[in-house]
Amino acid sequence: MRQLMKVLGQTEIPYFVSGDSPSLLIHAGTHGDESGVIESVRRAVEKYESRLPDFVYVPVVSPSAVAARKRVNMDGLDLNRSFFDDSRVAEVEANLSIVRDHKFDLMATFHEDTFWESTLYLYDINCGIGGGEAWKKFKAEIEVLGLNLLNGLDDPKDPTLNFSFVDGYHYFPKAAEGYSGGSFDAWAIRNGVIRGALVPEIPGKLTQEKKNKVVDLFFRRFLVK
């Protein structure tokens, strides 16, 4: 994979491209208080590079939030509520310009829920993996690692969330027609940049070693060819 740099004013966002026709988009580092998963994703991308479809990989979506170790970026914004075409936020504009001319089959964007010690959950946007063998095997392996799968609401206090999960899974059907939030994946669905997205929420209080294992497992089950 080759490294490139998107520069917009004082904002610099490194990203990587593998192959000539990327069909997979990988994100991490959207929130600065979820920095552990950045290392986990980096390890997995390097380990499985030759077994992944052609891809674009953005290791740190919000460099300013990660540098400050905060959920909000240098503009005081939760970047994952700020992806709109008319945005004038440098980190938003830079990330959109990286992918605007691409058409990806799948996006995987890795997050952490800093509240949980051992509870994992997954947003599935237009992919429909919930009834498949890969998801069944993933769930079983997650339990072997000593983790739980969320049954209940993700965050009832957040008006943009409040989604119900069963065995760690929530599916958004026909997302392109009604998925209207300010997350990057919502923007990408609306604009035809991606067909679907998988958004794992890794327990934020896990050790780094376990985060690495969970992300590695996710890559093996859902991303590698």
C-alpha positions in Angstrom: 0.0 0.0 0.0 1.1 3.5 -0.7 0.8 6.5 1.7 -0.7 9.7 0.5 -1.5 13.0 2.4 -4.6 15.2 2.1 -3.7 18.7 3.1 -6.3 21.4 3.6 -4.9 24.6 5.2 -3.2 23.5 8.4 -5.0 20.2 8.4 -3.1 17.1 7.2 -4.7 13.7 7.1 -2.4 10.8 6.0 -4.1 7.9 4.3 -3.2 4.7 2.4 -4.3 3.2 -0.8 -3.9 -0.4 -1.9 -4.6 -1.5 -5.4 -6.0 0.3 -8.4 -9.7 -0.2 -7.8 -10.5 0.2 -4.1 -13.7 -1.4 -3.0 -13.2 -1.3 0.7 -12.9 1.8 2.9 -11.4 1.5 6.4 -11.6 4.2 9.0 -10.4 4.6 12.6 -9.6 7.6 14.8 -12.8 9.5 14.4 -12.9 10.3 18.1 -9.9 11.1 20.2 -11.2 9.3 23.3 -11.3 6.1 21.3 -7.6 6.0 20.4 -6.9 2.4 21.4 -8.6 1.0 18.4 -6.4 3.0 16.1 -3.4 0.7 16.9 -5.6 -2.4 16.6 -6.8 -1.5 13.1 -3.2 -0.5 12.0 -2.0 -4.0 13.1 -4.8 -5.7 11.3 -4.4 -3.8 8.1 -0.6 -4.5 8.0 -1.2 -8.2 8.8 -3.9 -8.8 6.3 -3.0 -6.3 3.5 -2.4 -9.0 0.9 -5.7 -10.7 1.7 -7.9 -7.6 1.7 -9.7 -6.3 -1.4 -8.2 -3.1 -2.9 -8.7 -0.5 -0.2 -8.4 3.1 1.1 -7.4 3.3 4.7 -7.6 6.4 6.9 -5.9 5.6 10.2 -6.9 8.8 12.0 -10.0 10.6 10.7 -9.7 13.4 13.2 -6.1 14.2 14.0 -6.9 17.1 16.3 -9.3 15.1 18.4 -6.8 12.2 18.7 -4.0 14.6 19.6 -6.2 16.1 22.4 -7.5 12.7 23.5 -11.0 14.2 23.4 -14.3 13.2 21.7 -14.4 16.6 20.0 -12.0 18.1 17.5 -10.2 21.4 17.4 -13.4 23.1 16.4 -15.2 21.7 19.5 -17.2 19.4 17.2 -18.0 15.7 17.4 -16.8 15.0 13.9 -19.1 12.0 13.5 -22.1 14.4 13.8 -20.6 16.8 11.3 -20.3 15.2 7.9 -22.4 17.3 5.5 -21.7 18.6 2.0 -21.9 22.2 3.1 -19.5 21.8 6.0 -16.6 24.2 6.3 -14.8 22.2 8.9 -11.3 21.4 7.6 -11.2 17.8 8.9 -14.6 17.1 7.4 -13.7 18.6 4.0 -10.4 16.8 3.9 -12.0 13.4 4.6 -14.8 13.9 2.1 -12.3 14.9 -0.6 -10.3 11.7 0.0 -13.2 9.5 -1.0 -15.6 11.7 -3.0 -14.5 10.2 -6.4 -14.7 6.6 -5.2 -17.4 3.9 -5.2 -16.8 1.4 -2.4 -18.7 -1.8 -1.8 -18.1 -1.7 1.9 -16.9 0.6 4.6 -15.6 -0.6 8.0 -15.3 2.1 10.6 -14.0 1.2 14.0 -15.1 2.9 17.2 -15.0 2.3 20.9 -17.8 2.7 23.4 -15.8 4.1 26.4 -18.6 3.2 28.8 -18.3 -0.6 28.5 -15.7 -2.9 30.0 -16.6 -6.0 28.0 -19.8 -5.3 25.9 -19.5 -5.2 22.1 -22.1 -4.2 19.5 -22.3 -3.7 15.7 -24.2 -1.3 13.5 -24.9 -3.0 10.1 -25.9 -0.5 7.4 -27.2 -2.1 4.2 -25.0 -5.2 4.5 -27.4 -7.7 6.2 -24.8 -10.0 7.8 -26.9 -10.7 10.9 -28.2 -14.1 9.7 -25.0 -15.3 8.1 -22.5 -17.9 9.2 -19.7 -15.3 9.5 -21.7 -13.3 12.1 -22.6 -16.5 14.0 -19.0 -17.6 14.2 -17.9 -14.1 15.2 -20.4 -14.0 18.1 -19.2 -17.4 19.3 -15.6 -16.3 19.1 -16.3 -13.1 20.9 -17.8 -15.0 23.8 -14.7 -17.2 23.9 -12.7 -14.0 24.4 -14.9 -13.3 27.5 -16.9 -10.4 25.9 -20.6 -9.8 26.0 -23.0 -8.7 23.2 -25.3 -5.8 23.9 -28.9 -6.5 24.4 -30.7 -3.2 24.8 -30.1 0.5 23.8 -26.8 1.9 22.6 -27.1 5.3 24.2 -30.6 6.6 25.2 -29.2 10.0 26.1 -27.9 10.7 22.6 -30.8 11.9 20.4 -28.9 10.7 17.3 -28.6 7.2 18.7 -31.1 5.3 21.0 -31.1 2.2 18.8 -32.0 -1.2 20.1 -29.6 -4.2 19.8 -30.2 -7.9 20.0 -27.2 -10.0 20.6 -24.9 -7.1 19.7 -26.6 -6.4 16.4 -28.6 -3.6 14.8 -29.5 -3.5 11.1 -30.5 -0.4 9.1 -32.4 -1.6 6.1 -32.7 0.6 3.0 -30.4 3.0 4.7 -29.8 5.0 1.5 -33.4 6.2 1.7 -33.6 7.2 5.4 -30.1 7.3 7.0 -29.8 11.0 7.5 -27.4 11.7 10.4 -24.1 13.5 10.4 -21.9 10.4 10.6 -19.4 9.7 7.8 -21.1 6.5 6.9 -24.5 8.3 6.6 -23.0 10.9 4.3 -21.3 8.2 2.2 -24.5 6.2 1.9 -26.5 9.3 0.9 -23.9 10.2 -1.8 -23.4 6.8 -3.2 -19.8 6.6 -2.1 -20.4 3.3 -0.2 -23.1 0.6 -0.6 -23.0 -0.4 3.0 -21.1 -0.1 6.2 -20.2 -2.2 9.3 -19.6 -0.1 12.4 -18.2 -2.2 15.3 -18.2 -0.5 18.8 -15.3 -2.1 20.7 -15.5 -2.0 24.5 -13.4 1.0 25.4 -12.2 -0.4 28.8 -10.7 -3.5 27.3 -6.9 -4.0 27.5 -5.1 -3.1 24.3 -4.2 -6.7 23.8 -7.9 -7.7 23.8 -8.8 -4.8 21.5 -6.2 -6.1 19.1 -7.7 -9.6 19.2 -11.3 -8.3 18.7 -10.3 -6.2 15.7 -8.2 -9.0 14.2 -11.2 -11.3 14.5 -13.4 -8.8 12.8 -11.0 -8.5 9.9 -10.8 -12.3 9.5 -14.5 -12.8 9.6 -15.8 -9.9 7.5 -13.0 -8.2 5.5 -10.4 -10.6 4.3 -10.9 -12.4 1.0 
